[in-house]
Amino acid sequence: MVSNFETKLEKLKNLKNDEQRNIREKLDKMKKVKILTDEDWIGFQNNFDAIFPDFTDILKGNSPDMTASEMRYLMLIKLKFSHKEMARALGVSDNAIRVTWSRVRKRLNGTLEDTPEDLIKRLFTRENAV
């Protein structure tokens, strides 16, 4: 009986390791992605939602009128993209990314001192408190 239990525990451990490896692989792949077409965006969003299932729902719940551009910005921030990496992935200028950040900050009532990560953390802290 103990041996059977140990075997089951080992299988669970391997399953968890496989799941973690799968998530890491998806994250690595997403860091190298180009999001230039609607098809690219749909694929990116599906992978993102598989890793962070509640993220977009919480953002939309807090700000239903958030644009696709603003949503992409926050998703890329969640993946720890720099503004330069975002510009490369989206095929836009660094300035376009800065403008999007300014719009996101205003939409989420951020201050000039806030970072994108601060705003995301605040949204999710508020969501978990509800």
Secondary structure, DSSP 8 states (H G I E B T S, - for coil): -HHHHHHHHHHHHHHHHHHHHHHHHHHHHHHT----SHHHHHHHHHHHHHHSTTHHHHHHHH-TT--HHHHHHHHHHHTT--HHHHHHHHT--HHHHHHHHHHHHHHTT--TT--HHHHHHHHHHHHHH-
